[in-house]
Amino acid sequence: MIEVLSGSENMQRDYANLLRAEGGEGPILRLYAWKDLTISIGYFQKAKEFPVEVVRRPTGGAALLHGWDISFSVADQKQRWGKKPKEIYLSLMKLLKESLEKLGIPLDVSQYAGSYHQYFCFYYPTFGEITYRGKKLVACAMKVLKNGFLLHGSLFLSFDYKKVQSITGIPQKDLRERIVSFEELGISREKLLDAIKDFFAGVGVGKSLDVS
């Protein structure tokens, strides 16, 4: 089932799962949504004032506005996925890409290796993130400890561009040039959930999940 929690509760739950993975558990999977519109900021970002809740992620990267997305997290043992963080990240993102491509949409894994120069991460698909014709479709970030790791991400189910502009100050034109949602590609919520379930199955335990 999808957990619908506040921003702070979602990040606390993900961080707790990271610690469980560091202690030897895994894979631990979550599928969740956000009770209210929420901005999550990267671990090293400076907090700013917005007319919605702002929470800090345990992972890095730039800020992201949540509320129309479906989010997921994977916490597991590093040794199952690769020796280096980059290997772990790419292994999981390629697995997610394969599951999403079964929906009939051609996707790419971004090779962009630059850094952010904007507060929000809508501007650039960073390395390993999934794109459709150059536009960001999935935003992800990862935190690695000695033994375990946490990968969490947001799949853009839909997007209220006007509302996003009013909250973030980013012009709708810029948003539409840089991101795209699954609904804009003709993918329903039910089909997207099936794809996530397939991804979880690839991680190792998805066949027993009740995704609704």
Secondary structure, DSSP 8 states (H G I E B T S, - for coil): --EEE-HHHHHHHHHHHHHHHHTT---EEEEEEESS-EEEE-TTS-----SSEEEE-SS-S-BEEESSSEEEEEEEEGGGT-SSHHHHHHHHHHHHHHHHHTTS---EE--------SSBTTS---TT-EEETTEE-EEEEEEE-SSEEEEEEEE-----HHHHHHHH---HHHHHHHB--TGGGT--HHHHHHHHHHHHHHHT-GGG----
